[in-house]
Amino acid sequence: MTNKKYADTKDRLAKIEEIGKQGAEEALSKAKVSDPKLFDGLVSVTQVKAYKKKPKGYSKVSLEAVKLILMCDGLNRTQKSIADELAAKHHEFGITPRIWQRPLPNYEWKAIQTRVRGDLGEKGDVSGCKTLSEVRKRLISINRQVRVENEFNKKIFITKDSVIIGKATYPIESKGAGKYKYSVIRVAVGGKRQAIRLDALEALFAGK
């Protein structure tokens, strides 16, 4: 038994990965000799990853991150700000923004899915999300869909002078002249006011 000293944890992780890769490659080499037909037309790639053992309770951090995302204005927060809050609360875990790219174990993913479904109902589906970053992106997408549905679930009235959508009123203006004259309303989009033809708007509302 050796008692070799290593510079730091990173050095030890790299050594473990190197040993694992060598062992896997040796096993594959022997298998190719003993059973060549098994590898006929196939290529094998070996990859071994070593991770620092996490302290007890660390597995609950991912769920805490999701709870913060689901809070009021949580979707507008940056990943770093959420990671910083978690790091301040759990000094012992050494949390960094890298937590967002950490692969989620299945039991953590299930806990997150249960929480999201509890908050968002059937729309809260994070299937296929493998990291917290992917979960956050999915929640942002779900929020946009819900917001659009809510925004368009409003009564619309068209009078001779204006178009009223919910509590917003858009005055009707005229553009062009003679036979090319038509009515429009102006809507702010990206900081600019865009003209929307009234006849096109009426056709849209009529489902034409």
PyMOL commands that place a pseudoatom at each C-alpha (Angstrom):
pseudoatom trace, name=CA, resn=MET, resi=1, chain=A, elem=C, hetatm=0, pos=[0.000, 0.000, 0.000]
pseudoatom trace, name=CA, resn=THR, resi=2, chain=A, elem=C, hetatm=0, pos=[1.372, 3.394, -1.009]
pseudoatom trace, name=CA, resn=ASN, resi=3, chain=A, elem=C, hetatm=0, pos=[0.944, 6.593, 0.946]
pseudoatom trace, name=CA, resn=LYS, resi=4, chain=A, elem=C, hetatm=0, pos=[1.467, 9.057, -1.888]
pseudoatom trace, name=CA, resn=LYS, resi=5, chain=A, elem=C, hetatm=0, pos=[0.681, 12.717, -1.285]
pseudoatom trace, name=CA, resn=TYR, resi=6, chain=A, elem=C, hetatm=0, pos=[-1.412, 14.703, -3.754]
pseudoatom trace, name=CA, resn=ALA, resi=7, chain=A, elem=C, hetatm=0, pos=[-1.464, 18.435, -4.351]
pseudoatom trace, name=CA, resn=ASP, resi=8, chain=A, elem=C, hetatm=0, pos=[-5.214, 18.829, -3.934]
pseudoatom trace, name=CA, resn=THR, resi=9, chain=A, elem=C, hetatm=0, pos=[-8.591, 17.189, -4.463]
pseudoatom trace, name=CA, resn=LYS, resi=10, chain=A, elem=C, hetatm=0, pos=[-8.521, 18.025, -8.174]
pseudoatom trace, name=CA, resn=ASP, resi=11, chain=A, elem=C, hetatm=0, pos=[-5.241, 16.115, -8.508]
pseudoatom trace, name=CA, resn=ARG, resi=12, chain=A, elem=C, hetatm=0, pos=[-6.753, 13.076, -6.785]
pseudoatom trace, name=CA, resn=LEU, resi=13, chain=A, elem=C, hetatm=0, pos=[-9.874, 13.138, -8.957]
pseudoatom trace, name=CA, resn=ALA, resi=14, chain=A, elem=C, hetatm=0, pos=[-7.730, 13.258, -12.109]
pseudoatom trace, name=CA, resn=LYS, resi=15, chain=A, elem=C, hetatm=0, pos=[-5.671, 10.291, -10.855]
pseudoatom trace, name=CA, resn=ILE, resi=16, chain=A, elem=C, hetatm=0, pos=[-8.789, 8.221, -10.117]
pseudoatom trace, name=CA, resn=GLU, resi=17, chain=A, elem=C, hetatm=0, pos=[-10.156, 8.949, -13.594]
pseudoatom trace, name=CA, resn=GLU, resi=18, chain=A, elem=C, hetatm=0, pos=[-6.824, 7.959, -15.134]
pseudoatom trace, name=CA, resn=ILE, resi=19, chain=A, elem=C, hetatm=0, pos=[-6.758, 4.656, -13.214]
pseudoatom trace, name=CA, resn=GLY, resi=20, chain=A, elem=C, hetatm=0, pos=[-10.365, 3.919, -14.138]
pseudoatom trace, name=CA, resn=LYS, resi=21, chain=A, elem=C, hetatm=0, pos=[-9.756, 4.623, -17.819]
pseudoatom trace, name=CA, resn=GLN, resi=22, chain=A, elem=C, hetatm=0, pos=[-6.648, 2.429, -17.882]
pseudoatom trace, name=CA, resn=GLY, resi=23, chain=A, elem=C, hetatm=0, pos=[-8.528, -0.422, -16.214]
pseudoatom trace, name=CA, resn=ALA, resi=24, chain=A, elem=C, hetatm=0, pos=[-11.426, -0.131, -18.647]
pseudoatom trace, name=CA, resn=GLU, resi=25, chain=A, elem=C, hetatm=0, pos=[-9.122, -0.050, -21.670]
pseudoatom trace, name=CA, resn=GLU, resi=26, chain=A, elem=C, hetatm=0, pos=[-7.236, -3.141, -20.461]
pseudoatom trace, name=CA, resn=ALA, resi=27, chain=A, elem=C, hetatm=0, pos=[-10.521, -5.012, -19.959]
pseudoatom trace, name=CA, resn=LEU, resi=28, chain=A, elem=C, hetatm=0, pos=[-11.699, -4.049, -23.459]
pseudoatom trace, name=CA, resn=SER, resi=29, chain=A, elem=C, hetatm=0, pos=[-8.401, -5.097, -25.006]
pseudoatom trace, name=CA, resn=LYS, resi=30, chain=A, elem=C, hetatm=0, pos=[-8.678, -8.557, -23.440]
pseudoatom trace, name=CA, resn=ALA, resi=31, chain=A, elem=C, hetatm=0, pos=[-12.325, -8.842, -24.541]
pseudoatom trace, name=CA, resn=LYS, resi=32, chain=A, elem=C, hetatm=0, pos=[-11.404, -7.979, -28.151]
pseudoatom trace, name=CA, resn=VAL, resi=33, chain=A, elem=C, hetatm=0, pos=[-8.909, -10.841, -28.158]
pseudoatom trace, name=CA, resn=SER, resi=34, chain=A, elem=C, hetatm=0, pos=[-11.183, -13.391, -26.501]
pseudoatom trace, name=CA, resn=ASP, resi=35, chain=A, elem=C, hetatm=0, pos=[-14.356, -12.421, -28.416]
pseudoatom trace, name=CA, resn=PRO, resi=36, chain=A, elem=C, hetatm=0, pos=[-13.484, -10.437, -31.590]
pseudoatom trace, name=CA, resn=LYS, resi=37, chain=A, elem=C, hetatm=0, pos=[-16.944, -10.921, -33.141]
pseudoatom trace, name=CA, resn=LEU, resi=38, chain=A, elem=C, hetatm=0, pos=[-18.422, -8.903, -30.279]
pseudoatom trace, name=CA, resn=PHE, resi=39, chain=A, elem=C, hetatm=0, pos=[-16.602, -5.809, -31.565]
pseudoatom trace, name=CA, resn=ASP, resi=40, chain=A, elem=C, hetatm=0, pos=[-17.023, -6.477, -35.288]
pseudoatom trace, name=CA, resn=GLY, resi=41, chain=A, elem=C, hetatm=0, pos=[-17.809, -3.124, -36.921]
pseudoatom trace, name=CA, resn=LEU, resi=42, chain=A, elem=C, hetatm=0, pos=[-18.060, -1.359, -33.543]
pseudoatom trace, name=CA, resn=VAL, resi=43, chain=A, elem=C, hetatm=0, pos=[-15.904, 1.207, -31.789]
pseudoatom trace, name=CA, resn=SER, resi=44, chain=A, elem=C, hetatm=0, pos=[-15.677, 1.427, -28.010]
pseudoatom trace, name=CA, resn=VAL, resi=45, chain=A, elem=C, hetatm=0, pos=[-14.948, 4.596, -26.055]
pseudoatom trace, name=CA, resn=THR, resi=46, chain=A, elem=C, hetatm=0, pos=[-13.998, 4.559, -22.384]
pseudoatom trace, name=CA, resn=GLN, resi=47, chain=A, elem=C, hetatm=0, pos=[-14.807, 7.406, -20.041]
pseudoatom trace, name=CA, resn=VAL, resi=48, chain=A, elem=C, hetatm=0, pos=[-14.544, 7.428, -16.264]
pseudoatom trace, name=CA, resn=LYS, resi=49, chain=A, elem=C, hetatm=0, pos=[-15.624, 10.379, -14.133]
pseudoatom trace, name=CA, resn=ALA, resi=50, chain=A, elem=C, hetatm=0, pos=[-14.721, 10.896, -10.477]
pseudoatom trace, name=CA, resn=TYR, resi=51, chain=A, elem=C, hetatm=0, pos=[-16.609, 13.302, -8.239]
pseudoatom trace, name=CA, resn=LYS, resi=52, chain=A, elem=C, hetatm=0, pos=[-15.974, 14.751, -4.825]
pseudoatom trace, name=CA, resn=LYS, resi=53, chain=A, elem=C, hetatm=0, pos=[-18.299, 13.165, -2.271]
pseudoatom trace, name=CA, resn=LYS, resi=54, chain=A, elem=C, hetatm=0, pos=[-20.992, 15.644, -1.277]
pseudoatom trace, name=CA, resn=PRO, resi=55, chain=A, elem=C, hetatm=0, pos=[-21.853, 16.378, 2.375]
pseudoatom trace, name=CA, resn=LYS, resi=56, chain=A, elem=C, hetatm=0, pos=[-25.064, 15.019, 3.870]
pseudoatom trace, name=CA, resn=GLY, resi=57, chain=A, elem=C, hetatm=0, pos=[-28.031, 17.117, 2.807]
pseudoatom trace, name=CA, resn=TYR, resi=58, chain=A, elem=C, hetatm=0, pos=[-26.415, 18.362, -0.411]
pseudoatom trace, name=CA, resn=SER, resi=59, chain=A, elem=C, hetatm=0, pos=[-28.974, 16.505, -2.559]
pseudoatom trace, name=CA, resn=LYS, resi=60, chain=A, elem=C, hetatm=0, pos=[-31.706, 18.871, -1.303]
pseudoatom trace, name=CA, resn=VAL, resi=61, chain=A, elem=C, hetatm=0, pos=[-29.944, 21.944, -2.717]
pseudoatom trace, name=CA, resn=SER, resi=62, chain=A, elem=C, hetatm=0, pos=[-31.265, 21.350, -6.236]
pseudoatom trace, name=CA, resn=LEU, resi=63, chain=A, elem=C, hetatm=0, pos=[-34.844, 21.339, -4.930]
pseudoatom trace, name=CA, resn=GLU, resi=64, chain=A, elem=C, hetatm=0, pos=[-34.169, 24.561, -3.013]
pseudoatom trace, name=CA, resn=ALA, resi=65, chain=A, elem=C, hetatm=0, pos=[-32.909, 26.138, -6.250]
pseudoatom trace, name=CA, resn=VAL, resi=66, chain=A, elem=C, hetatm=0, pos=[-36.146, 25.187, -8.017]
pseudoatom trace, name=CA, resn=LYS, resi=67, chain=A, elem=C, hetatm=0, pos=[-38.218, 26.605, -5.136]
pseudoatom trace, name=CA, resn=LEU, resi=68, chain=A, elem=C, hetatm=0, pos=[-36.393, 29.928, -5.572]
pseudoatom trace, name=CA, resn=ILE, resi=69, chain=A, elem=C, hetatm=0, pos=[-37.076, 29.856, -9.323]
pseudoatom trace, name=CA, resn=LEU, resi=70, chain=A, elem=C, hetatm=0, pos=[-40.782, 29.257, -8.682]
pseudoatom trace, name=CA, resn=MET, resi=71, chain=A, elem=C, hetatm=0, pos=[-41.042, 32.165, -6.235]
pseudoatom trace, name=CA, resn=CYS, resi=72, chain=A, elem=C, hetatm=0, pos=[-42.393, 35.555, -7.330]
pseudoatom trace, name=CA, resn=ASP, resi=73, chain=A, elem=C, hetatm=0, pos=[-39.935, 37.069, -9.836]
pseudoatom trace, name=CA, resn=GLY, resi=74, chain=A, elem=C, hetatm=0, pos=[-37.730, 33.982, -9.495]
pseudoatom trace, name=CA, resn=LEU, resi=75, chain=A, elem=C, hetatm=0, pos=[-37.654, 33.407, -13.255]
pseudoatom trace, name=CA, resn=ASN, resi=76, chain=A, elem=C, hetatm=0, pos=[-36.144, 36.866, -13.718]
pseudoatom trace, name=CA, resn=ARG, resi=77, chain=A, elem=C, hetatm=0, pos=[-33.201, 36.090, -11.440]
pseudoatom trace, name=CA, resn=THR, resi=78, chain=A, elem=C, hetatm=0, pos=[-29.845, 35.023, -12.828]
pseudoatom trace, name=CA, resn=GLN, resi=79, chain=A, elem=C, hetatm=0, pos=[-28.419, 31.596, -12.139]
pseudoatom trace, name=CA, resn=LYS, resi=80, chain=A, elem=C, hetatm=0, pos=[-25.511, 33.223, -10.312]
pseudoatom trace, name=CA, resn=SER, resi=81, chain=A, elem=C, hetatm=0, pos=[-27.754, 35.196, -7.943]
pseudoatom trace, name=CA, resn=ILE, resi=82, chain=A, elem=C, hetatm=0, pos=[-29.626, 32.029, -6.969]
pseudoatom trace, name=CA, resn=ALA, resi=83, chain=A, elem=C, hetatm=0, pos=[-26.366, 30.076, -6.550]
pseudoatom trace, name=CA, resn=ASP, resi=84, chain=A, elem=C, hetatm=0, pos=[-24.970, 32.911, -4.392]
pseudoatom trace, name=CA, resn=GLU, resi=85, chain=A, elem=C, hetatm=0, pos=[-28.048, 32.848, -2.134]
pseudoatom trace, name=CA, resn=LEU, resi=86, chain=A, elem=C, hetatm=0, pos=[-27.761, 29.084, -1.708]
pseudoatom trace, name=CA, resn=ALA, resi=87, chain=A, elem=C, hetatm=0, pos=[-24.015, 29.374, -1.033]
pseudoatom trace, name=CA, resn=ALA, resi=88, chain=A, elem=C, hetatm=0, pos=[-24.640, 31.979, 1.685]
pseudoatom trace, name=CA, resn=LYS, resi=89, chain=A, elem=C, hetatm=0, pos=[-27.239, 29.727, 3.307]
pseudoatom trace, name=CA, resn=HIS, resi=90, chain=A, elem=C, hetatm=0, pos=[-25.166, 26.526, 3.059]
pseudoatom trace, name=CA, resn=HIS, resi=91, chain=A, elem=C, hetatm=0, pos=[-21.509, 27.451, 3.646]
pseudoatom trace, name=CA, resn=GLU, resi=92, chain=A, elem=C, hetatm=0, pos=[-20.612, 23.822, 4.275]
pseudoatom trace, name=CA, resn=PHE, resi=93, chain=A, elem=C, hetatm=0, pos=[-21.515, 22.744, 0.725]
pseudoatom trace, name=CA, resn=GLY, resi=94, chain=A, elem=C, hetatm=0, pos=[-19.178, 25.050, -1.176]
pseudoatom trace, name=CA, resn=ILE, resi=95, chain=A, elem=C, hetatm=0, pos=[-21.894, 25.846, -3.759]
pseudoatom trace, name=CA, resn=THR, resi=96, chain=A, elem=C, hetatm=0, pos=[-20.818, 27.615, -6.962]
pseudoatom trace, name=CA, resn=PRO, resi=97, chain=A, elem=C, hetatm=0, pos=[-22.666, 28.506, -10.215]
pseudoatom trace, name=CA, resn=ARG, resi=98, chain=A, elem=C, hetatm=0, pos=[-21.420, 25.164, -11.559]
pseudoatom trace, name=CA, resn=ILE, resi=99, chain=A, elem=C, hetatm=0, pos=[-24.340, 23.587, -9.709]
pseudoatom trace, name=CA, resn=TRP, resi=100, chain=A, elem=C, hetatm=0, pos=[-26.517, 24.484, -12.717]
pseudoatom trace, name=CA, resn=GLN, resi=101, chain=A, elem=C, hetatm=0, pos=[-24.577, 22.118, -14.993]
pseudoatom trace, name=CA, resn=ARG, resi=102, chain=A, elem=C, hetatm=0, pos=[-24.359, 19.274, -12.472]
pseudoatom trace, name=CA, resn=PRO, resi=103, chain=A, elem=C, hetatm=0, pos=[-26.179, 16.131, -13.726]
pseudoatom trace, name=CA, resn=LEU, resi=104, chain=A, elem=C, hetatm=0, pos=[-29.306, 15.534, -11.639]
pseudoatom trace, name=CA, resn=PRO, resi=105, chain=A, elem=C, hetatm=0, pos=[-29.549, 12.086, -10.010]
pseudoatom trace, name=CA, resn=ASN, resi=106, chain=A, elem=C, hetatm=0, pos=[-32.892, 10.424, -10.691]
pseudoatom trace, name=CA, resn=TYR, resi=107, chain=A, elem=C, hetatm=0, pos=[-34.144, 10.831, -7.094]
pseudoatom trace, name=CA, resn=GLU, resi=108, chain=A, elem=C, hetatm=0, pos=[-33.426, 14.588, -7.198]
pseudoatom trace, name=CA, resn=TRP, resi=109, chain=A, elem=C, hetatm=0, pos=[-35.179, 14.918, -10.561]
pseudoatom trace, name=CA, resn=LYS, resi=110, chain=A, elem=C, hetatm=0, pos=[-38.266, 13.125, -9.167]
pseudoatom trace, name=CA, resn=ALA, resi=111, chain=A, elem=C, hetatm=0, pos=[-38.408, 15.503, -6.196]
pseudoatom trace, name=CA, resn=ILE, resi=112, chain=A, elem=C, hetatm=0, pos=[-38.164, 18.485, -8.553]
pseudoatom trace, name=CA, resn=GLN, resi=113, chain=A, elem=C, hetatm=0, pos=[-40.859, 17.098, -10.866]
pseudoatom trace, name=CA, resn=THR, resi=114, chain=A, elem=C, hetatm=0, pos=[-43.194, 16.581, -7.903]
pseudoatom trace, name=CA, resn=ARG, resi=115, chain=A, elem=C, hetatm=0, pos=[-42.633, 20.156, -6.690]
pseudoatom trace, name=CA, resn=VAL, resi=116, chain=A, elem=C, hetatm=0, pos=[-43.096, 21.694, -10.151]
pseudoatom trace, name=CA, resn=ARG, resi=117, chain=A, elem=C, hetatm=0, pos=[-46.284, 19.703, -10.772]
pseudoatom trace, name=CA, resn=GLY, resi=118, chain=A, elem=C, hetatm=0, pos=[-47.584, 20.786, -7.383]
pseudoatom trace, name=CA, resn=ASP, resi=119, chain=A, elem=C, hetatm=0, pos=[-47.059, 24.452, -8.285]
pseudoatom trace, name=CA, resn=LEU, resi=120, chain=A, elem=C, hetatm=0, pos=[-47.944, 24.458, -11.987]
pseudoatom trace, name=CA, resn=GLY, resi=121, chain=A, elem=C, hetatm=0, pos=[-50.241, 21.462, -12.423]
pseudoatom trace, name=CA, resn=GLU, resi=122, chain=A, elem=C, hetatm=0, pos=[-50.105, 19.413, -15.626]
pseudoatom trace, name=CA, resn=LYS, resi=123, chain=A, elem=C, hetatm=0, pos=[-48.206, 22.184, -17.406]
pseudoatom trace, name=CA, resn=GLY, resi=124, chain=A, elem=C, hetatm=0, pos=[-45.320, 21.665, -14.989]
pseudoatom trace, name=CA, resn=ASP, resi=125, chain=A, elem=C, hetatm=0, pos=[-43.494, 18.932, -16.867]
pseudoatom trace, name=CA, resn=VAL, resi=126, chain=A, elem=C, hetatm=0, pos=[-39.685, 18.849, -16.666]
pseudoatom trace, name=CA, resn=SER, resi=127, chain=A, elem=C, hetatm=0, pos=[-39.289, 15.480, -18.386]
pseudoatom trace, name=CA, resn=GLY, resi=128, chain=A, elem=C, hetatm=0, pos=[-35.961, 15.156, -20.172]
pseudoatom trace, name=CA, resn=CYS, resi=129, chain=A, elem=C, hetatm=0, pos=[-34.256, 17.864, -18.114]
pseudoatom trace, name=CA, resn=LYS, resi=130, chain=A, elem=C, hetatm=0, pos=[-30.903, 16.536, -16.939]
pseudoatom trace, name=CA, resn=THR, resi=131, chain=A, elem=C, hetatm=0, pos=[-29.522, 19.600, -15.137]
pseudoatom trace, name=CA, resn=LEU, resi=132, chain=A, elem=C, hetatm=0, pos=[-30.855, 22.502, -13.089]
pseudoatom trace, name=CA, resn=SER, resi=133, chain=A, elem=C, hetatm=0, pos=[-30.055, 24.797, -16.003]
pseudoatom trace, name=CA, resn=GLU, resi=134, chain=A, elem=C, hetatm=0, pos=[-32.333, 22.761, -18.271]
pseudoatom trace, name=CA, resn=VAL, resi=135, chain=A, elem=C, hetatm=0, pos=[-35.072, 22.764, -15.604]
pseudoatom trace, name=CA, resn=ARG, resi=136, chain=A, elem=C, hetatm=0, pos=[-34.844, 26.568, -15.370]
pseudoatom trace, name=CA, resn=LYS, resi=137, chain=A, elem=C, hetatm=0, pos=[-35.087, 26.954, -19.159]
pseudoatom trace, name=CA, resn=ARG, resi=138, chain=A, elem=C, hetatm=0, pos=[-38.142, 24.655, -19.215]
pseudoatom trace, name=CA, resn=LEU, resi=139, chain=A, elem=C, hetatm=0, pos=[-39.837, 26.684, -16.463]
pseudoatom trace, name=CA, resn=ILE, resi=140, chain=A, elem=C, hetatm=0, pos=[-39.163, 29.922, -18.334]
pseudoatom trace, name=CA, resn=SER, resi=141, chain=A, elem=C, hetatm=0, pos=[-40.725, 28.394, -21.447]
pseudoatom trace, name=CA, resn=ILE, resi=142, chain=A, elem=C, hetatm=0, pos=[-43.778, 27.188, -19.493]
pseudoatom trace, name=CA, resn=ASN, resi=143, chain=A, elem=C, hetatm=0, pos=[-44.167, 30.628, -17.922]
pseudoatom trace, name=CA, resn=ARG, resi=144, chain=A, elem=C, hetatm=0, pos=[-44.139, 32.292, -21.348]
pseudoatom trace, name=CA, resn=GLN, resi=145, chain=A, elem=C, hetatm=0, pos=[-46.825, 29.935, -22.613]
pseudoatom trace, name=CA, resn=VAL, resi=146, chain=A, elem=C, hetatm=0, pos=[-49.037, 30.556, -19.574]
pseudoatom trace, name=CA, resn=ARG, resi=147, chain=A, elem=C, hetatm=0, pos=[-48.495, 34.311, -19.821]
pseudoatom trace, name=CA, resn=VAL, resi=148, chain=A, elem=C, hetatm=0, pos=[-49.479, 34.358, -23.495]
pseudoatom trace, name=CA, resn=GLU, resi=149, chain=A, elem=C, hetatm=0, pos=[-52.625, 32.348, -22.727]
pseudoatom trace, name=CA, resn=ASN, resi=150, chain=A, elem=C, hetatm=0, pos=[-53.539, 34.759, -19.940]
pseudoatom trace, name=CA, resn=GLU, resi=151, chain=A, elem=C, hetatm=0, pos=[-52.834, 37.836, -22.043]
pseudoatom trace, name=CA, resn=PHE, resi=152, chain=A, elem=C, hetatm=0, pos=[-55.032, 36.705, -24.910]
pseudoatom trace, name=CA, resn=ASN, resi=153, chain=A, elem=C, hetatm=0, pos=[-57.856, 35.491, -22.710]
pseudoatom trace, name=CA, resn=LYS, resi=154, chain=A, elem=C, hetatm=0, pos=[-59.408, 38.975, -22.712]
pseudoatom trace, name=CA, resn=LYS, resi=155, chain=A, elem=C, hetatm=0, pos=[-62.530, 40.531, -24.191]
pseudoatom trace, name=CA, resn=ILE, resi=156, chain=A, elem=C, hetatm=0, pos=[-61.982, 42.520, -27.372]
pseudoatom trace, name=CA, resn=PHE, resi=157, chain=A, elem=C, hetatm=0, pos=[-64.237, 45.343, -28.589]
pseudoatom trace, name=CA, resn=ILE, resi=158, chain=A, elem=C, hetatm=0, pos=[-63.988, 47.288, -31.839]
pseudoatom trace, name=CA, resn=THR, resi=159, chain=A, elem=C, hetatm=0, pos=[-65.790, 50.629, -32.007]
pseudoatom trace, name=CA, resn=LYS, resi=160, chain=A, elem=C, hetatm=0, pos=[-65.753, 53.228, -34.769]
pseudoatom trace, name=CA, resn=ASP, resi=161, chain=A, elem=C, hetatm=0, pos=[-62.943, 55.104, -32.977]
pseudoatom trace, name=CA, resn=SER, resi=162, chain=A, elem=C, hetatm=0, pos=[-60.876, 52.486, -31.185]
pseudoatom trace, name=CA, resn=VAL, resi=163, chain=A, elem=C, hetatm=0, pos=[-60.008, 48.888, -30.437]
pseudoatom trace, name=CA, resn=ILE, resi=164, chain=A, elem=C, hetatm=0, pos=[-60.334, 47.907, -26.778]
pseudoatom trace, name=CA, resn=ILE, resi=165, chain=A, elem=C, hetatm=0, pos=[-58.457, 44.833, -25.542]
pseudoatom trace, name=CA, resn=GLY, resi=166, chain=A, elem=C, hetatm=0, pos=[-58.910, 44.199, -21.841]
pseudoatom trace, name=CA, resn=LYS, resi=167, chain=A, elem=C, hetatm=0, pos=[-58.144, 47.521, -20.161]
pseudoatom trace, name=CA, resn=ALA, resi=168, chain=A, elem=C, hetatm=0, pos=[-56.043, 48.858, -23.054]
pseudoatom trace, name=CA, resn=THR, resi=169, chain=A, elem=C, hetatm=0, pos=[-57.526, 51.188, -25.675]
pseudoatom trace, name=CA, resn=TYR, resi=170, chain=A, elem=C, hetatm=0, pos=[-55.943, 51.635, -29.110]
pseudoatom trace, name=CA, resn=PRO, resi=171, chain=A, elem=C, hetatm=0, pos=[-57.209, 54.631, -31.184]
pseudoatom trace, name=CA, resn=ILE, resi=172, chain=A, elem=C, hetatm=0, pos=[-58.016, 53.861, -34.819]
pseudoatom trace, name=CA, resn=GLU, resi=173, chain=A, elem=C, hetatm=0, pos=[-56.008, 55.919, -37.319]
pseudoatom trace, name=CA, resn=SER, resi=174, chain=A, elem=C, hetatm=0, pos=[-56.239, 56.301, -41.094]
pseudoatom trace, name=CA, resn=LYS, resi=175, chain=A, elem=C, hetatm=0, pos=[-53.358, 55.701, -43.489]
pseudoatom trace, name=CA, resn=GLY, resi=176, chain=A, elem=C, hetatm=0, pos=[-53.061, 56.159, -47.224]
pseudoatom trace, name=CA, resn=ALA, resi=177, chain=A, elem=C, hetatm=0, pos=[-55.485, 58.104, -49.425]
pseudoatom trace, name=CA, resn=GLY, resi=178, chain=A, elem=C, hetatm=0, pos=[-58.326, 57.514, -51.867]
pseudoatom trace, name=CA, resn=LYS, resi=179, chain=A, elem=C, hetatm=0, pos=[-58.895, 53.879, -52.711]
pseudoatom trace, name=CA, resn=TYR, resi=180, chain=A, elem=C, hetatm=0, pos=[-55.678, 53.029, -50.877]
pseudoatom trace, name=CA, resn=LYS, resi=181, chain=A, elem=C, hetatm=0, pos=[-56.932, 54.431, -47.582]
pseudoatom trace, name=CA, resn=TYR, resi=182, chain=A, elem=C, hetatm=0, pos=[-57.158, 51.978, -44.678]
pseudoatom trace, name=CA, resn=SER, resi=183, chain=A, elem=C, hetatm=0, pos=[-57.470, 51.970, -40.880]
pseudoatom trace, name=CA, resn=VAL, resi=184, chain=A, elem=C, hetatm=0, pos=[-54.790, 50.902, -38.393]
pseudoatom trace, name=CA, resn=ILE, resi=185, chain=A, elem=C, hetatm=0, pos=[-54.034, 50.817, -34.690]
pseudoatom trace, name=CA, resn=ARG, resi=186, chain=A, elem=C, hetatm=0, pos=[-50.542, 51.304, -33.333]
pseudoatom trace, name=CA, resn=VAL, resi=187, chain=A, elem=C, hetatm=0, pos=[-49.000, 48.884, -30.835]
pseudoatom trace, name=CA, resn=ALA, resi=188, chain=A, elem=C, hetatm=0, pos=[-45.691, 49.249, -28.993]
pseudoatom trace, name=CA, resn=VAL, resi=189, chain=A, elem=C, hetatm=0, pos=[-43.348, 46.376, -29.901]
pseudoatom trace, name=CA, resn=GLY, resi=190, chain=A, elem=C, hetatm=0, pos=[-39.720, 46.338, -28.830]
pseudoatom trace, name=CA, resn=GLY, resi=191, chain=A, elem=C, hetatm=0, pos=[-39.791, 50.035, -28.011]
pseudoatom trace, name=CA, resn=LYS, resi=192, chain=A, elem=C, hetatm=0, pos=[-41.280, 50.995, -31.387]
pseudoatom trace, name=CA, resn=ARG, resi=193, chain=A, elem=C, hetatm=0, pos=[-44.887, 51.656, -32.398]
pseudoatom trace, name=CA, resn=GLN, resi=194, chain=A, elem=C, hetatm=0, pos=[-46.004, 49.261, -35.119]
pseudoatom trace, name=CA, resn=ALA, resi=195, chain=A, elem=C, hetatm=0, pos=[-49.092, 49.763, -37.279]
pseudoatom trace, name=CA, resn=ILE, resi=196, chain=A, elem=C, hetatm=0, pos=[-51.588, 46.880, -37.490]
pseudoatom trace, name=CA, resn=ARG, resi=197, chain=A, elem=C, hetatm=0, pos=[-54.288, 47.026, -40.160]
pseudoatom trace, name=CA, resn=LEU, resi=198, chain=A, elem=C, hetatm=0, pos=[-57.791, 46.967, -38.729]
pseudoatom trace, name=CA, resn=ASP, resi=199, chain=A, elem=C, hetatm=0, pos=[-59.170, 44.756, -41.500]
pseudoatom trace, name=CA, resn=ALA, resi=200, chain=A, elem=C, hetatm=0, pos=[-56.427, 42.184, -40.803]
pseudoatom trace, name=CA, resn=LEU, resi=201, chain=A, elem=C, hetatm=0, pos=[-57.196, 42.376, -37.094]
pseudoatom trace, name=CA, resn=GLU, resi=202, chain=A, elem=C, hetatm=0, pos=[-60.921, 41.818, -37.714]
pseudoatom trace, name=CA, resn=ALA, resi=203, chain=A, elem=C, hetatm=0, pos=[-60.142, 38.838, -39.968]
pseudoatom trace, name=CA, resn=LEU, resi=204, chain=A, elem=C, hetatm=0, pos=[-57.926, 37.373, -37.240]
pseudoatom trace, name=CA, resn=PHE, resi=205, chain=A, elem=C, hetatm=0, pos=[-60.617, 37.752, -34.570]
pseudoatom trace, name=CA, resn=ALA, resi=206, chain=A, elem=C, hetatm=0, pos=[-63.195, 36.261, -36.952]
pseudoatom trace, name=CA, resn=GLY, resi=207, chain=A, elem=C, hetatm=0, pos=[-60.961, 33.229, -37.446]
pseudoatom trace, name=CA, resn=LYS, resi=208, chain=A, elem=C, hetatm=0, pos=[-60.649, 33.775, -41.204]
for i in range(1, 208): cmd.bond("trace and resi %d" % i, "trace and resi %d" % (i + 1))
show_as sticks, trace
zoom trace
